[in-house]
Amino acid sequence: MSPEMSPEAIKVLATAAVIIGVTIAPSIAIALIGANALKAIGRNPEAASKIQTPMILAIAFAEAIAIYALVVALIIKFV
């Protein structure tokens, strides 16, 4: 068995690594954003409308990073 890997195998492993990173990092970020926003709303319910807008915006930015990384994974796989 040769220790060398084919370029196709390297592409598959790189794609898998990117997809794993894509699913873990933004998921943690979105969970932290949501948890902290809910804690803040729990402490001050009157400020819920002021907290929700920045929370949704931050979640959208975290999700956008995941979409960019998915595009990178697709580029690695098909190019």
MOPAC internal coordinates of N, CA, C and O (Angstrom, degrees):
PM7 1SCF
backbone

  N    0.0000 0     0.00 0     0.00 0    0    0    0
  C    1.4447 1     0.00 0     0.00 0    1    0    0
  C    1.5278 1   108.92 1     0.00 0    2    1    0
  O    1.2310 1   120.18 1   -54.91 1    3    2    1
  N    1.2960 1   117.27 1   125.09 1    3    2    1
  C    1.4553 1   121.86 1  -175.72 1    5    3    2
  C    1.5322 1   110.29 1   -85.03 1    6    5    3
  O    1.2310 1   120.12 1   -36.93 1    7    6    5
  N    1.3363 1   117.38 1   143.07 1    7    6    5
  C    1.4717 1   119.85 1  -178.57 1    9    7    6
  C    1.5278 1   112.37 1   -78.54 1   10    9    7
  O    1.2310 1   119.90 1   173.89 1   11   10    9
  N    1.3197 1   117.80 1    -6.11 1   11   10    9
  C    1.4561 1   120.67 1  -178.95 1   13   11   10
  C    1.5258 1   110.62 1   -79.65 1   14   13   11
  O    1.2310 1   121.44 1   -33.41 1   15   14   13
  N    1.3277 1   114.84 1   146.59 1   15   14   13
  C    1.4670 1   119.98 1   178.19 1   17   15   14
  C    1.5203 1   108.52 1  -111.18 1   18   17   15
  O    1.2310 1   121.32 1   -34.62 1   19   18   17
  N    1.2958 1   115.08 1   145.38 1   19   18   17
  C    1.4612 1   119.15 1   178.14 1   21   19   18
  C    1.5349 1   109.18 1   -74.60 1   22   21   19
  O    1.2310 1   120.16 1   -25.10 1   23   22   21
  N    1.3282 1   117.30 1   154.90 1   23   22   21
  C    1.4752 1   119.56 1   177.38 1   25   23   22
  C    1.5268 1   112.77 1   -58.63 1   26   25   23
  O    1.2310 1   120.50 1   146.81 1   27   26   25
  N    1.3290 1   116.64 1   -33.19 1   27   26   25
  C    1.4739 1   119.52 1   178.44 1   29   27   26
  C    1.5255 1   111.45 1   -66.30 1   30   29   27
  O    1.2310 1   120.25 1   140.76 1   31   30   29
  N    1.3292 1   117.12 1   -39.24 1   31   30   29
  C    1.4697 1   120.57 1   177.90 1   33   31   30
  C    1.5234 1   110.65 1   -66.63 1   34   33   31
  O    1.2310 1   120.39 1   142.43 1   35   34   33
  N    1.3147 1   116.87 1   -37.57 1   35   34   33
  C    1.4680 1   120.33 1   178.12 1   37   35   34
  C    1.5290 1   109.77 1   -65.79 1   38   37   35
  O    1.2310 1   119.88 1   139.83 1   39   38   37
  N    1.3310 1   117.84 1   -40.17 1   39   38   37
  C    1.4625 1   120.95 1   177.27 1   41   39   38
  C    1.5262 1   111.06 1   -60.85 1   42   41   39
  O    1.2310 1   120.65 1   136.19 1   43   42   41
  N    1.3175 1   116.36 1   -43.81 1   43   42   41
  C    1.4658 1   120.15 1  -179.19 1   45   43   42
  C    1.5311 1   110.44 1   -64.07 1   46   45   43
  O    1.2310 1   120.25 1   136.28 1   47   46   45
  N    1.3311 1   117.13 1   -43.72 1   47   46   45
  C    1.4672 1   120.16 1   179.40 1   49   47   46
  C    1.5298 1   111.71 1   -66.37 1   50   49   47
  O    1.2310 1   120.26 1   140.25 1   51   50   49
  N    1.3343 1   117.11 1   -39.75 1   51   50   49
  C    1.4671 1   120.12 1   178.30 1   53   51   50
  C    1.5257 1   110.43 1   -65.16 1   54   53   51
  O    1.2310 1   120.48 1   138.58 1   55   54   53
  N    1.3217 1   116.68 1   -41.42 1   55   54   53
  C    1.4600 1   120.30 1   177.71 1   57   55   54
  C    1.5291 1   110.89 1   -62.20 1   58   57   55
  O    1.2310 1   120.63 1   136.65 1   59   58   57
  N    1.3201 1   116.39 1   -43.35 1   59   58   57
  C    1.4700 1   120.09 1   178.63 1   61   59   58
  C    1.5196 1   110.90 1   -63.17 1   62   61   59
  O    1.2310 1   119.87 1   139.58 1   63   62   61
  N    1.3222 1   117.86 1   -40.42 1   63   62   61
  C    1.4667 1   121.08 1   179.99 1   65   63   62
  C    1.5253 1   110.97 1   -64.45 1   66   65   63
  O    1.2310 1   120.52 1   137.30 1   67   66   65
  N    1.3135 1   116.62 1   -42.70 1   67   66   65
  C    1.4683 1   119.63 1   178.87 1   69   67   66
  C    1.5265 1   110.73 1   -64.93 1   70   69   67
  O    1.2310 1   120.24 1   136.74 1   71   70   69
  N    1.3099 1   117.14 1   -43.26 1   71   70   69
  C    1.4681 1   119.92 1  -179.49 1   73   71   70
  C    1.5289 1   111.36 1   -64.40 1   74   73   71
  O    1.2310 1   120.30 1   142.19 1   75   74   73
  N    1.3277 1   117.02 1   -37.81 1   75   74   73
  C    1.4674 1   120.26 1   176.84 1   77   75   74
  C    1.5322 1   110.10 1   -62.88 1   78   77   75
  O    1.2310 1   120.74 1   134.29 1   79   78   77
  N    1.3233 1   116.19 1   -45.71 1   79   78   77
  C    1.4625 1   119.79 1   177.70 1   81   79   78
  C    1.5109 1   112.55 1   -63.03 1   82   81   79
  O    1.2310 1   121.31 1   142.30 1   83   82   81
  N    1.3459 1   115.11 1   -37.70 1   83   82   81
  C    1.4604 1   120.81 1  -179.76 1   85   83   82
  C    1.5174 1   111.30 1   -63.59 1   86   85   83
  O    1.2310 1   120.12 1   142.87 1   87   86   85
  N    1.3021 1   117.37 1   -37.13 1   87   86   85
  C    1.4569 1   118.86 1  -177.24 1   89   87   86
  C    1.5254 1   112.79 1   -80.92 1   90   89   87
  O    1.2310 1   120.23 1   147.34 1   91   90   89
  N    1.3161 1   117.17 1   -32.66 1   91   90   89
  C    1.4681 1   120.07 1  -175.00 1   93   91   90
  C    1.5246 1   112.66 1   -80.36 1   94   93   91
  O    1.2310 1   119.98 1   126.17 1   95   94   93
  N    1.3250 1   117.64 1   -53.83 1   95   94   93
  C    1.4664 1   120.90 1  -172.15 1   97   95   94
  C    1.5359 1   113.07 1   -62.05 1   98   97   95
  O    1.2310 1   118.63 1   126.09 1   99   98   97
  N    1.3307 1   120.21 1   -53.91 1   99   98   97
  C    1.4681 1   118.15 1   179.60 1  101   99   98
  C    1.5355 1   113.32 1   -65.67 1  102  101   99
  O    1.2310 1   120.19 1   149.81 1  103  102  101
  N    1.3157 1   117.25 1   -30.19 1  103  102  101
  C    1.4662 1   119.32 1   178.12 1  105  103  102
  C    1.5238 1   110.78 1   -63.62 1  106  105  103
  O    1.2310 1   120.85 1   136.84 1  107  106  105
  N    1.3144 1   115.98 1   -43.16 1  107  106  105
  C    1.4732 1   120.14 1   177.70 1  109  107  106
  C    1.5204 1   110.13 1   -65.06 1  110  109  107
  O    1.2310 1   120.48 1   137.14 1  111  110  109
  N    1.3371 1   116.68 1   -42.86 1  111  110  109
  C    1.4665 1   120.30 1  -179.36 1  113  111  110
  C    1.5268 1   111.07 1   -62.39 1  114  113  111
  O    1.2310 1   120.24 1   134.39 1  115  114  113
  N    1.3213 1   117.15 1   -45.61 1  115  114  113
  C    1.4607 1   120.56 1  -179.76 1  117  115  114
  C    1.5247 1   110.71 1   -64.81 1  118  117  115
  O    1.2310 1   120.19 1   140.98 1  119  118  117
  N    1.3264 1   117.24 1   -39.02 1  119  118  117
  C    1.4669 1   120.10 1   178.00 1  121  119  118
  C    1.5260 1   111.31 1   -63.69 1  122  121  119
  O    1.2310 1   120.27 1   137.45 1  123  122  121
  N    1.3213 1   117.08 1   -42.55 1  123  122  121
  C    1.4681 1   119.83 1   178.82 1  125  123  122
  C    1.5285 1   111.76 1   -66.27 1  126  125  123
  O    1.2310 1   120.55 1   138.60 1  127  126  125
  N    1.3210 1   116.55 1   -41.40 1  127  126  125
  C    1.4670 1   120.07 1   178.08 1  129  127  126
  C    1.5249 1   109.97 1   -60.62 1  130  129  127
  O    1.2310 1   120.38 1   131.23 1  131  130  129
  N    1.3183 1   116.87 1   -48.77 1  131  130  129
  C    1.4628 1   120.53 1  -178.99 1  133  131  130
  C    1.5164 1   112.80 1   -64.29 1  134  133  131
  O    1.2310 1   120.46 1   137.41 1  135  134  133
  N    1.3297 1   116.72 1   -42.59 1  135  134  133
  C    1.4663 1   120.26 1  -179.15 1  137  135  134
  C    1.5229 1   111.35 1   -63.51 1  138  137  135
  O    1.2310 1   120.85 1   135.34 1  139  138  137
  N    1.3307 1   115.99 1   -44.66 1  139  138  137
  C    1.4639 1   118.56 1  -179.04 1  141  139  138
  C    1.5296 1   111.63 1   -68.92 1  142  141  139
  O    1.2310 1   120.30 1   144.63 1  143  142  141
  N    1.3167 1   117.03 1   -35.37 1  143  142  141
  C    1.4693 1   119.26 1   177.63 1  145  143  142
  C    1.5264 1   110.19 1   -66.36 1  146  145  143
  O    1.2310 1   120.17 1   137.85 1  147  146  145
  N    1.3255 1   117.27 1   -42.15 1  147  146  145
  C    1.4625 1   119.48 1   178.84 1  149  147  146
  C    1.5277 1   111.99 1   -65.79 1  150  149  147
  O    1.2310 1   120.31 1   143.76 1  151  150  149
  N    1.3236 1   117.01 1   -36.24 1  151  150  149
  C    1.4707 1   119.72 1   175.54 1  153  151  150
  C    1.5286 1   110.40 1   -62.74 1  154  153  151
  O    1.2310 1   121.05 1   136.62 1  155  154  153
  N    1.3440 1   115.61 1   -43.38 1  155  154  153
  C    1.4670 1   119.35 1  -179.57 1  157  155  154
  C    1.5231 1   110.80 1   -65.15 1  158  157  155
  O    1.2310 1   120.02 1   139.14 1  159  158  157
  N    1.3233 1   117.56 1   -40.86 1  159  158  157
  C    1.4665 1   120.53 1   178.05 1  161  159  158
  C    1.5237 1   110.62 1   -66.96 1  162  161  159
  O    1.2310 1   120.38 1   144.25 1  163  162  161
  N    1.3327 1   116.87 1   -35.75 1  163  162  161
  C    1.4586 1   120.17 1   177.03 1  165  163  162
  C    1.5153 1   112.34 1   -64.30 1  166  165  163
  O    1.2310 1   120.32 1   145.73 1  167  166  165
  N    1.3271 1   117.00 1   -34.27 1  167  166  165
  C    1.4658 1   120.42 1   178.77 1  169  167  166
  C    1.5189 1   112.26 1   -77.17 1  170  169  167
  O    1.2310 1   121.31 1   146.28 1  171  170  169
  N    1.3531 1   115.09 1   -33.72 1  171  170  169
  C    1.4573 1   119.23 1  -177.36 1  173  171  170
  C    1.5333 1   109.59 1  -140.59 1  174  173  171
  O    1.2310 1   119.92 1   -96.12 1  175  174  173
  N    1.3235 1   117.75 1    83.88 1  175  174  173
  C    1.4729 1   120.89 1  -175.80 1  177  175  174
  C    1.5299 1   114.14 1   -61.26 1  178  177  175
  O    1.2310 1   119.95 1   152.78 1  179  178  177
  N    1.3238 1   117.70 1   -27.22 1  179  178  177
  C    1.4641 1   119.92 1   179.81 1  181  179  178
  C    1.5225 1   112.21 1   -67.12 1  182  181  179
  O    1.2310 1   119.88 1   158.29 1  183  182  181
  N    1.3148 1   117.83 1   -21.71 1  183  182  181
  C    1.4722 1   121.77 1  -177.72 1  185  183  182
  C    1.5281 1   112.14 1   -92.78 1  186  185  183
  O    1.2310 1   120.05 1  -167.67 1  187  186  185
  N    1.3203 1   117.50 1    12.33 1  187  186  185
  C    1.4617 1   120.71 1  -175.81 1  189  187  186
  C    1.5263 1   112.16 1   -58.74 1  190  189  187
  O    1.2310 1   119.81 1   138.00 1  191  190  189
  N    1.3264 1   117.97 1   -42.00 1  191  190  189
  C    1.4639 1   119.82 1  -178.40 1  193  191  190
  C    1.5291 1   111.48 1   -68.04 1  194  193  191
  O    1.2310 1   120.36 1   148.68 1  195  194  193
  N    1.3224 1   116.92 1   -31.32 1  195  194  193
  C    1.4648 1   120.12 1   178.27 1  197  195  194
  C    1.5248 1   111.74 1   -77.30 1  198  197  195
  O    1.2310 1   119.98 1   156.64 1  199  198  197
  N    1.3030 1   117.64 1   -23.36 1  199  198  197
  C    1.4673 1   121.76 1  -179.23 1  201  199  198
  C    1.5256 1   111.36 1   -87.79 1  202  201  199
  O    1.2310 1   120.44 1   144.18 1  203  202  201
  N    1.3293 1   116.76 1   -35.82 1  203  202  201
  C    1.4642 1   120.46 1  -173.90 1  205  203  202
  C    1.5260 1   113.27 1   -65.05 1  206  205  203
  O    1.2310 1   119.75 1   139.72 1  207  206  205
  N    1.3146 1   118.09 1   -40.28 1  207  206  205
  C    1.4643 1   120.13 1  -177.85 1  209  207  206
  C    1.5233 1   112.23 1   -63.19 1  210  209  207
  O    1.2310 1   118.84 1   128.73 1  211  210  209
  N    1.3368 1   119.81 1   -51.27 1  211  210  209
  C    1.4685 1   118.31 1   177.07 1  213  211  210
  C    1.5240 1   112.91 1   -64.78 1  214  213  211
  O    1.2310 1   120.34 1   148.85 1  215  214  213
  N    1.3434 1   116.96 1   -31.15 1  215  214  213
  C    1.4607 1   120.03 1   178.13 1  217  215  214
  C    1.5300 1   110.55 1   -64.28 1  218  217  215
  O    1.2310 1   120.05 1   133.41 1  219  218  217
  N    1.3119 1   117.50 1   -46.59 1  219  218  217
  C    1.4615 1   121.09 1  -179.84 1  221  219  218
  C    1.5229 1   110.21 1   -65.08 1  222  221  219
  O    1.2310 1   119.98 1   141.26 1  223  222  221
  N    1.3145 1   117.65 1   -38.74 1  223  222  221
  C    1.4607 1   121.49 1   177.63 1  225  223  222
  C    1.5331 1   110.79 1   -63.95 1  226  225  223
  O    1.2310 1   119.85 1   136.84 1  227  226  225
  N    1.3200 1   117.90 1   -43.16 1  227  226  225
  C    1.4647 1   121.37 1   178.68 1  229  227  226
  C    1.5318 1   111.25 1   -65.50 1  230  229  227
  O    1.2310 1   120.16 1   141.13 1  231  230  229
  N    1.3175 1   117.30 1   -38.87 1  231  230  229
  C    1.4643 1   120.61 1   176.97 1  233  231  230
  C    1.5252 1   110.12 1   -64.98 1  234  233  231
  O    1.2310 1   120.01 1   141.07 1  235  234  233
  N    1.3190 1   117.59 1   -38.93 1  235  234  233
  C    1.4705 1   120.66 1   178.57 1  237  235  234
  C    1.5294 1   110.50 1   -63.98 1  238  237  235
  O    1.2310 1   119.90 1   139.50 1  239  238  237
  N    1.3307 1   117.79 1   -40.50 1  239  238  237
  C    1.4668 1   120.21 1   177.81 1  241  239  238
  C    1.5250 1   111.22 1   -65.70 1  242  241  239
  O    1.2310 1   119.97 1   139.74 1  243  242  241
  N    1.3163 1   117.66 1   -40.26 1  243  242  241
  C    1.4682 1   120.40 1   177.72 1  245  243  242
  C    1.5231 1   110.52 1   -64.31 1  246  245  243
  O    1.2310 1   120.36 1   140.54 1  247  246  245
  N    1.3102 1   116.91 1   -39.46 1  247  246  245
  C    1.4620 1   120.62 1   178.44 1  249  247  246
  C    1.5218 1   111.08 1   -69.00 1  250  249  247
  O    1.2310 1   120.06 1   145.71 1  251  250  249
  N    1.3249 1   117.48 1   -34.29 1  251  250  249
  C    1.4698 1   120.63 1   177.27 1  253  251  250
  C    1.5252 1   110.77 1   -62.80 1  254  253  251
  O    1.2310 1   120.26 1   141.74 1  255  254  253
  N    1.3234 1   117.11 1   -38.26 1  255  254  253
  C    1.4630 1   120.22 1   177.20 1  257  255  254
  C    1.5220 1   109.63 1   -62.59 1  258  257  255
  O    1.2310 1   120.18 1   140.76 1  259  258  257
  N    1.3138 1   117.26 1   -39.24 1  259  258  257
  C    1.4628 1   120.52 1   178.00 1  261  259  258
  C    1.5276 1   110.75 1   -64.20 1  262  261  259
  O    1.2310 1   120.17 1   140.71 1  263  262  261
  N    1.3146 1   117.28 1   -39.29 1  263  262  261
  C    1.4655 1   120.43 1   179.36 1  265  263  262
  C    1.5242 1   110.39 1   -67.24 1  266  265  263
  O    1.2310 1   119.95 1   139.36 1  267  266  265
  N    1.3352 1   117.70 1   -40.64 1  267  266  265
  C    1.4742 1   120.46 1   176.92 1  269  267  266
  C    1.5198 1   110.37 1   -60.42 1  270  269  267
  O    1.2310 1   120.35 1   136.58 1  271  270  269
  N    1.3062 1   116.94 1   -43.42 1  271  270  269
  C    1.4652 1   120.43 1  -179.50 1  273  271  270
  C    1.5235 1   110.91 1   -67.20 1  274  273  271
  O    1.2310 1   119.93 1   145.57 1  275  274  273
  N    1.3186 1   117.75 1   -34.43 1  275  274  273
  C    1.4590 1   120.28 1   175.83 1  277  275  274
  C    1.5284 1   110.36 1   -63.90 1  278  277  275
  O    1.2310 1   120.23 1   140.26 1  279  278  277
  N    1.3123 1   117.16 1   -39.74 1  279  278  277
  C    1.4657 1   120.93 1   176.25 1  281  279  278
  C    1.5234 1   110.20 1   -61.72 1  282  281  279
  O    1.2310 1   120.24 1   138.40 1  283  282  281
  N    1.3226 1   117.15 1   -41.60 1  283  282  281
  C    1.4673 1   120.88 1   177.12 1  285  283  282
  C    1.5232 1   110.28 1   -61.87 1  286  285  283
  O    1.2310 1   120.09 1   138.07 1  287  286  285
  N    1.3222 1   117.44 1   -41.93 1  287  286  285
  C    1.4691 1   120.64 1   178.61 1  289  287  286
  C    1.5215 1   110.88 1   -62.03 1  290  289  287
  O    1.2310 1   120.54 1   138.78 1  291  290  289
  N    1.3222 1   116.57 1   -41.22 1  291  290  289
  C    1.4668 1   119.54 1   179.24 1  293  291  290
  C    1.5332 1   111.28 1   -67.71 1  294  293  291
  O    1.2310 1   120.45 1   143.13 1  295  294  293
  N    1.3327 1   116.74 1   -36.87 1  295  294  293
  C    1.4636 1   119.90 1   176.44 1  297  295  294
  C    1.5215 1   110.48 1   -63.96 1  298  297  295
  O    1.2310 1   120.37 1   136.35 1  299  298  297
  N    1.3346 1   116.89 1   -43.65 1  299  298  297
  C    1.4715 1   120.13 1   178.41 1  301  299  298
  C    1.5179 1   109.98 1   -61.33 1  302  301  299
  O    1.2310 1   120.21 1   138.20 1  303  302  301
  N    1.3093 1   117.21 1   -41.80 1  303  302  301
  C    1.4621 1   120.48 1  -176.21 1  305  303  302
  C    1.5206 1   112.88 1   -68.94 1  306  305  303
  O    1.2310 1   119.87 1   137.84 1  307  306  305
  N    1.3258 1   117.85 1   -42.16 1  307  306  305
  C    1.4549 1   120.31 1  -170.68 1  309  307  306
  C    1.5263 1   115.25 1  -103.19 1  310  309  307
  O    1.2310 1   119.72 1   176.51 1  311  310  309
  N    1.3091 1   118.13 1    -3.49 1  311  310  309
  C    1.4807 1   118.65 1   178.72 1  313  311  310
  C    1.5034 1   110.28 1  -108.97 1  314  313  311
  O    1.2310 1   120.10 1   180.00 1  315  314  313

